[in-house]
Amino acid sequence: MPPDKVIADGERLPGDGIYLRLIEMTDCSERYLSWLLDPEVNRFLETRWAEHTAATVQDFVSRMRQSSADYLFAIVQAENARHVGNIKLGPINQVHRHCDVSYFIGERDVWGMGFATEAISLATRFAFERVGLHRVQAVVHQGNTASVKALERAGFAKEGVFCRKLWTGERWIDQIAYGILRPEQ
């Protein structure tokens, strides 16, 4: 892991129903792969356009662990320590002090429990307080109402719409931009 990461392996960012921790190579399980292969889970993910295997998952996780510009966290259900999804901050732009946030909840049985909102809030606080960023931003596919609600509950504001930017495989749809600024100190 790069020495400039501001969180150690095993350190937890605690929430109420979940905690975040850096993803580990042991998280590269058949279950993780099954999330990426599930059409309902990956419906709004850009990764749905790529082929996924155990090797590609391991390669991605390894690259994220070695990157000084990215933080890939496991979203872990607090009550049973079950890895239920991922959230990524990055790439981090150190000059302008901003990054993207992207996430998914892979375990469908916890959908609607507020874990995405909590993960976004925890990751955003980490970005502001530990990484020292000024801004965090996200983009959402038109029609992804769960993600829109999660971002808005986490304090993100809608900033714009990129008209007919994304191809679904059947038609062009809009992409919606959200952002949040570090609270003034």
N, C-alpha and C positions, 0 to 999 in steps of 0.2 A: 504494500500500500504506500502511496506517495507520502513523504514526510509533511507535506503542507496540508493534508486533510486535517480538519479541526474536530474530528470525532474519532475515537478509537474503536477498533473491533470489539464487539460485545457491549459497548455503551448503549444505553436505552434512552430514547426520548419518550418519556411517559405521558400518556393521555388517560382518559377515563376507561374507554372500552378497548383501546389498543395501545401499543407502543411501536415506535419505529426503531430499527437498528440497521446498521449497514448490512446489505445482503452478503451472504457467505456462499462459498462454493457448494457447501452441503445443501443449500436451498435449491440447487439445480436438480430437482427431482422429476419423476414422471408426472407428479401432480402439477408442478409448474408448467411443464411442457403441455399437459392437457388443457390448461387455461388458454394457452396461445393457439391451440388447435380447435377450441370450442367456438363455433360461429356466433353464439350469443354473447360470450365474453369478449371476443375480439371485434365485435360488430362495428365499433367506432375507433378501433386502434389502427394506426398506420402500419403496424407490424403484421396486419392481416394479409398484406400483399407479399410478404416474404415466406419462404419455406422454413419451417422450424423443425429441428431435430434436437436430441439431447446435446449434441456437439455444438450446435449454434447457440443454444441457451448458455452452455458453459463458456463459450467464447465471449458472448455479450457480457455476462457477469464478470468474467475476468478483466475485460477491457474497462468496465465501469469501476472495478476495484482499483485498477492501476491509474485511472484518469485523475488528473488534478483539477479538471474542469467539470466534473460530474460527481453527484452523490446519488447512488441507487440504494434505497432503503427497502427492507422487507416491512410490510404492514403485518403486525402480529397481534392476533386476538389475545388480549391480556388474560382472560380467565383460563385459557387452556394452552397458551403459547403456540397456537397454530398460525402458521404463515398463510395469510388469506389474500395477499396481493402485494403490489409494489408501487412505490412512488419515487420519481426521479426528479432531482434538481439539476438542471444543466441543459446545454452547456452554460457555464458561468462566464460572463463577460466581465473581466476584472477592470477594464478601463471604465466602462459605463456602469459597473456594479449592478448588473441585473442577470436574471436567468429565467429559463422556462421551467414550468412544473408540469409533469405528466404522470399519470397514475392509472391503475385499474384494480378492481377487486375481482379476483379470479374465482373465489369460492361463492357460488351463487346463493348458498343458504344464508349468507350474511348480508346480501344485498338489502338495502333499505334500512339498515341499522345505524347509519350515520358514520360508518367507518371511513368512507372517502372524505367526508367533510372534516373529520377529526385528523386524518392523515394530512390533508392539505393545510390545515391550521398548524399542526406540529412542524411540518416541513417549512412552511413560510416563516414561522417564528425562528426556526433554526437558521434559515437564510438571512434574516435580518440581524438576529442577536449574535450568532456565532460566526457566520461567514462575512457579515458586515455589508450585505447588499442593500441597495436603495429601492429595488423594484423586483417583483416576481410577476410573471405573466403566463398565460395559458391560452390555448386555442381549443375550440370545441366544434365538433361537427353539428350542423343544423339537425335538429331532431333528438339530440342527446340531452334530453331534459333532466335526467338524473345528474349528469355532470354539471349542467348549468346550475341546478339547485345546490349542489355541493360547493361549487365555487362561490356562489352568492352567499350561502350560509357562512362560509369561511372569510367573508369580507371583501371578496373580489368584486370589481365593478365592470360591467360591460363597457367596452371602449370602442367597439366598431364591428363592422361586418365586411368580410371579403366575399363579395357576390360571386356565386357560382364558381368557387375556387377548387372544390374537391369533386373528384369523380367517384361515384359509388360502384361503378361497374355497370350501372344502368342509366344514370342521369347525373347531371351536375347539381351540387348543393352548395349552400353558403357555409363559410367557416366564421365562427364568432370569436372575437378577441376579448379576453378579460385580463385585468391587471389589478395589482395592489401595490401601494407605495409604503415604504417603511414609515411608521408613525414618527412625527417630529419629536425630537428628544429635547 
